Amino acid sequence: MDFDTAFLSADIPDEATVYVEQPTGLKEQGGKVCLIKKALYGLKPAPLWWFRHIARKMKALGFEQVDGAPCLLRHEETGVKLRKILFS
């Protein structure tokens, strides 16, 4: 798994609005900012957004969060367990 770009899979929730400065070298300069729609590595809440994203995908595959340990996912039929793997 490529953890350098893992956060790019996670959408930013509707209740959060994040703006960033334009990257250097962009033609349109002049104090404009960019509204981002995907989580970026380095944003403080990005690990949480990514975990919510991956948890939804895993739940769709039949995994459920374990009571008392929400970062632990378990597949009921097979008994396979997935732990929090480098989410932070």
CORQUIGI-V649302 format. One record per run of one state. SS is the DSSP state (~ for helix, > for strand, _ for the rest). FROM is the first residue (numbers start at 0). TO is the last residue. If there is no record, write none. Layout:
ss = {SS,SS}
from = {FROM,FROM}
to = {TO,TO}
This chain:
ss = {_,~,_,>,_,>,_,>,_,>,_,~,_,>,_,>,_,>,_}
from = {0,5,9,10,11,17,21,32,36,37,38,45,60,62,66,68,75,80,82}
to = {4,8,9,10,16,20,31,35,36,37,44,59,61,65,67,74,79,81,87}
